[in-house]
Structures are given as C-alpha cells and as structure tokens.
Amino acid sequence: MLEEHANVVRFVSLAGEVTGRKKLQKMVYIAKKFDFPFHEKYHFHMYGPYSEELTMRVEELCTMGFLTERKEDKGSYKQYCYEVTDKGNTFSDSFCKEAAGLPQIIDELNTQSARFLELVSTLLYFDELARDEQIIKVRTVKAKLNFTDEEMTRAFQFIAQLNPFKNNENGV
C-alpha cells in the first residue's frame, strides 16, 4: 500500500507540478496504460477514465504532508495544483524503484492540455477496438467536446510517440 502512495508522490515529483485534478488523473491513467507501476482501478466517467482510488490517495498524501495542493480561483471554476514536499521526496525515495522511461513519458504528458489528455486517455480506454471504432466511440461519449479530425490524428500520433517509453521491465 505504501509503495502505491510512493509511486504517486514520485510521479508528481518527476512532473515538478501538475496543474489540475483531471490532468493528474489522465496522466496517471496513460502511464498505467503504458505499463508503469500504477495499480489504481479506473472506470469510465464524465471526463474519461477516472480512479476514485487515485483521488483518495492524493487526498491522503496531502493530509500526510507529502503533497501540497494549491487551489487557484479561475473565476467560474477552481483549479488545483500539486507539488511534492521535501517530506514527500524522502518518502518516495524510500519505496520507489525508478521505472525506465517514466520521467520521459511524464515530461511528454505534462506539456499537454487536460482536454488533449482527456482525448488520449479516452482513446486508450477503448484501445481494444479498431481505430475507426475508437473514433466513433469517442465521438459518441465525448460529443459535447467536438473533437476535430485533426485532434484525433494528433492524439493517435501522440500515442505512437509515447510507445518507445513503454515500461518493459518484468515484475512491475
């Protein structure tokens, strides 16, 4: 259990800062889909793949003082930013084995918008379907977001771009 908490702390530490709860959810989900050591269960939710376990884990980590959560008022909504504390770095160093490729995939993910990561994670959620069927499914479940053909193409290119970072270590 502590290892799973430490993995989340290490993830945020490698990102430097993660801006947005939705973005953090999508980043961890995508890393998990690329076989990195995240064991949170996900189900499909309004904003795509969502893990209640991850939400609870982040709240616990904030309470324990391993992560800081900064709330920014954006007028019509609140945005949450996460960073690791010194105490959190010490904690994650005690439990985490660095997975090859994880820093690179986190860097790639953290430069993307939450909207784009929502598209990518939703495509990956339906990755057992053929590409055309994935597009139809996303356009059905995410109709209000009106993803363009260009966004779909870019998302598939981004997924292919992430493949070299896939975690191929055994026993993770």
Residue pairs with C-beta under 8 A, 6 or more apart in sequence:
2 95
3 95
3 96
4 38
4 39
4 40
4 57
5 57
5 60
5 61
5 66
5 91
5 95
6 91
6 92
6 94
6 95
6 96
7 37
7 38
7 92
7 95
7 96
8 28
8 38
8 54
8 57
8 58
8 61
8 67
9 61
9 66
9 67
9 84
9 88
9 89
9 91
9 92
9 96
10 92
10 96
10 98
10 102
11 27
11 28
11 31
11 38
11 102
11 106
12 18
12 24
12 67
12 82
12 83
12 84
12 88
13 84
13 88
13 89
13 92
14 102
14 103
14 106
14 107
15 27
15 106
15 107
15 109
15 110
16 83
16 110
17 81
17 82
17 83
18 24
18 27
18 81
18 82
18 110
19 79
19 80
19 81
20 79
20 80
20 81
20 114
21 55
21 58
21 80
22 47
22 114
22 117
22 118
23 113
23 114
23 117
24 54
24 58
24 82
25 47
25 49
25 50
25 51
25 54
25 55
26 48
26 49
26 109
26 114
26 117
26 118
26 120
26 121
27 106
27 109
27 110
27 117
28 38
28 40
28 51
28 54
29 42
29 48
29 49
29 51
29 121
29 124
29 125
30 105
30 109
30 117
30 120
30 121
30 124
30 162
31 38
31 102
31 105
31 106
31 109
32 38
32 39
32 40
32 42
33 121
33 124
33 127
34 101
34 105
34 162
34 163
34 165
34 166
34 167
35 166
35 167
35 168
35 172
36 99
36 101
36 102
36 105
36 167
36 172
37 99
37 167
37 172
40 51
40 53
40 54
40 57
41 51
41 52
41 53
42 49
42 50
42 51
42 125
43 49
43 50
43 51
44 50
44 125
44 141
47 118
48 118
48 121
48 122
48 125
48 142
49 121
49 122
49 124
49 125
58 67
58 69
58 82
61 67
61 88
62 68
62 69
65 85
65 87
65 88
66 84
66 85
66 87
66 88
66 91
66 92
67 82
67 83
67 84
67 85
67 88
68 82
68 83
68 84
68 85
69 80
69 81
69 82
70 80
70 81
70 82
70 83
71 78
71 79
71 80
72 78
72 79
72 80
72 81
84 92
99 167
99 169
99 172
100 167
100 168
100 169
101 164
101 165
101 166
101 167
102 165
102 167
104 165
105 162
105 165
108 158
108 161
108 162
108 165
109 117
112 120
112 158
115 145
116 151
116 154
116 155
116 158
118 142
118 145
119 138
119 142
119 145
119 147
119 151
119 152
119 155
120 155
120 158
120 159
122 138
122 141
122 142
123 134
123 138
123 155
123 156
123 159
124 159
126 133
126 134
126 137
126 138
127 134
129 137
131 156
135 152
138 147
138 152
139 147
147 155
